[in-house]
Amino acid sequence: MSQKRAGCFAAILAIALFVSVILNFSFLVSRSISGAKGAFPPKPGASPFNFGETVLKTPIPDKEGNQKRIAVISLRGVISSGESGQVEESSLEDTIAQIQQTKEDDTIAAVVLRVDSPGGEVTASDMLYEEVRKLRERKPVVVSMDAIAASGGYYVACAGSYLFAHETTITASIGVIMQALNYQELLGKVGLEVHTFKSGAFKDLLNGARSLTEEEKQYVQAMIFQSYDRFVGIVAKERRIPEQELRTGVADGRIVSGKEALGYRLIDQIGGFDDALEKARSLANVPGAAAIRYTAPVAFGRLLRFLSETPMRGGRLEVGLGRATQLKLENGRLYYLPSILAP
């Protein structure tokens, strides 16, 4: 009798699970379709991008009935053109789409850019810097640094109108890094050889099967200094610090705390998100304005792609949560990253 009850219970549980999967599947499909048709309509005067809005801070009505708002955009994790996003093809494109939506929305008076990033690819960081700089020309952009805003994260932050950081924020790390793995000796131990046919002396640059020539080392180092010169130049211009003072001082790749960054004039003030929000309201002259955050619609196609690309191990679906403690740098890519995060 007990076996029969157990069988009935298992059958009921299986049916309930099946119904739950169907309902959730239907919900995702409907959200995806409605999102594509404009389930999150932009405010009047806004561009028709694919982000809706979530209210973070409700408005405090003023005598004039001001309806202006403050947009909050988050820049989190490694800045990369290859990281999956929510709406576009990458997190970089997602952030750029939010910046463009903010720029075109006439109801947005100012922006708070929350940065919690160790940096990332040189080109991706530069692209974001340029987008934030263009946004700053239209409306104030106040930067709020969280736990870390280092290297490429600080690079982007420099485009802000006013920079806040916590006393314990990790920031600066003004520098460029590129790494390549050399496995020449390992190949020799296992008896393998790599035969390379190339059209020019530098075509197999950073080939791990052989040592770099002195000419190649000089060439790569020149590329590093070219990106470094741009980084230092931007910091000098945006923070109004003599470039030579930076080169002989804090711009040697070191990381500093927010408190130290204030002394180096890399930021404007010690404070958190609420302080940045009040500063944005003040710069835009909209006291009590509501704060909103953009939210991406459920993208059914992205969900299917995620499921198809997620590795299966031992018949189990594994999903990693949280941040990796160590980054894996790709050969041949320039990075604005602290050296402590390099493998």
Order of alpha helices (4+ residues) and beta strands (2+ residues): alpha-beta-beta-alpha-beta-beta-alpha-beta-alpha-beta-beta-alpha-alpha-alpha-beta-alpha-beta-alpha-beta-alpha-beta-beta-beta
